[in-house]
């Protein structure tokens, strides 16, 4: 349970307790213009005991309150995410600095937030590739989102530097296919095997443009409430987490339907 939900639940339970106590106050004394604190002998400890006893007798109240708060929280988060997608549409789909692939003239654009050390990303990759290949009309925007440690940052920088050489697709695919621990030497070796000029790569990895792209992606992900990998934006839909080929197919169709 999040702190926000827990705090709201506490307040809800307290109000429930006051609702239980209020009739008692009303029965003991007539209503007046004086503050509630002056109406009767009930102090904080007594109110808490009444709330305690009531909840023990009716524990279903807690479950109902938690569910209602979770439903409300999820609805609010969904609306905020939808609003954020509209507000940041250009950053997502029309970025001039983020690498793009797939069918560059496709009628559907998918944005992927990923980390080269993310096992879920690697597991999803063949499912995504299969769905995109079968569809044939999907454009991909790659958002390097290195959140799993220093090696993730190095890998992201290497991939973005490879993009400056026109080698992003091959280096990205090689890094995503790599298993085991990554470090700078291994990342550069993978990039070299994928056709990149590693001398130029090492220099470009430290360029302000590369760091700016990573910083922008981190900020955008935070705005969209994406805090893990992988994360996908397909049309007007934000998808947190790994999905299969059939789910990608359905989301591509949904995105096309939203345009018609």
BELPEBEL-V136439 format. One record per helix or strand of 2 or more residues. SS is the DSSP state (a for helix, b for strand). FROM is the first residue (numbers start at 1). TO is the last residue. If there is no record, write none. Layout:
ss=SS from=FROM to=TO
ss=SS from=FROM to=TO
//
This chain:
ss=a from=3 to=28
ss=a from=36 to=38
ss=a from=44 to=57
ss=a from=60 to=87
ss=a from=89 to=93
ss=b from=100 to=102
ss=b from=108 to=114
ss=a from=119 to=135
ss=b from=138 to=144
ss=a from=150 to=163
ss=a from=168 to=177
ss=a from=184 to=193
ss=a from=198 to=204
ss=a from=208 to=223
ss=b from=231 to=234
ss=b from=237 to=240
ss=a from=245 to=259
//
